[in-house]
Amino acid sequence: QVQLVESGGGLVQAGGSLRLSCAASGSIFSIYALGWYRQAPGKERVLVATISSGGSTNYADSVKGRFTISRDNAKNTVYLQMNSLKPEDTDAYYCHAKHVLTLREYWGLGTQVTVSS
């Protein structure tokens, strides 16, 4: 069982930066693939970025070059550094973990990011 708690969301002006953090507890962090997803009200949750247990990363085209996902296994934390933020980045952002062997998935409760123009 894994518990995920996001933090770091907030209100920022366009062009600004935020760093989201997701702290995990309850299991061996290094054997999970991790990711950040976003969701607008009434819409499907979509991928923002993922990082494998080995450190390989993947990004949505809309955030390439602006966002960076990273993980610190010693701190059981995954980060999303968000630079050059745009109003269209406004959404609730969710942390995701998937066990690399069992494929069991876990979600955090989300953190709101609002970018003003």
N, C-alpha and C positions, 0 to 999 in steps of 0.2 A: 504494500500500500504506500502511495506517495501523496503527500500534501504539497501543493504549490501555492505560494503567496506572492502576488505581484505588487510592485511599488514603483514610484517614480513618475506616474502620470501627472498631468496638470494642464494648465493653460499657458500657452506660449505664443508669441507673435511669429508670423511668417518669417522664415529665415533663421529662426532660433533653433536651439537644440534641447533635447531631453535624453536622459538615460533611464530606460526601464530595467528593473531588476526582478528576478523571480527566484525566490529562495525555496528550496525543496527540503523536505524532511521525510524520514520514514523508510528509506531504502538506500541502496548503493547507487549514488548519483551517476557514476561513470558508465554504467551499463544502460543508460537511457539516451536515445536520440531526443533532442530538444528543439523546440520551435516557438515562434511567436506568430500569432494569427490576429486578424482584426475583423471586427463585425460592426456594421451599422444597423440601426434599428430596422427590423423587418427584412433584413438581408442575410444571406448566408455568410458564415464565417469563412474567411479566405486566408491563404498563407501569406505571411510577410517574409519570414526567414526561418531557415532550419540549420541546425548544426548536429552532425553525427557524433557518435561516441568517440570516433577517431579525430574529430575536429574539422571535417569537411563541411563547407557551408553552401547554402543555396538561398537565392533571393528572388522575390517577385520583381519583375521588370520595372515596376513603378518605383522601387526603392533602391535599385542598384546604384552604387556610387554615393548614396546618401546615408544608408543605414548599415550598421555593422553588428552582427551577432557574435557573441563570444561566450565562453563558459569557463568557470573556475571550479573544477571538481573538488578541490580542497575545501572550498567554501559552499559547496552544493548550490551554486548560483549560476544562472544564465542571465546574460545582459543583452539589451538591444540599445545600441547607441544610435540616436536619431538626429541627424544633422540636416541643415537646409530644409527645415520643415515647411510644408505647404498646407494651406487650408484643407485640401483634399486628403491630407493624412489624418484628419479628425475622425476618430472612431474609438470604440472600446478595444483594447488590446489584451489578448489572452495568451498565457503561457501554456505550453503543451509538452508532455513527456510521453515517450513510448519505449517500453522495455524492448531491447534489441532481440531477445529470444522469444518471449511469450507474446510480444506485440500488444500487450495490454496498455491502454492509454489513460492519461490523466489530464485534467484541465484545472487551471486556476480560475478564480472568480472574476478576473479582469481588472484592468485599470483604464480610466478614461484619459484620452489625449485629445485636447482641443487646441487647434491652431487658428488664431485670428488673423484676418487679412489687414 
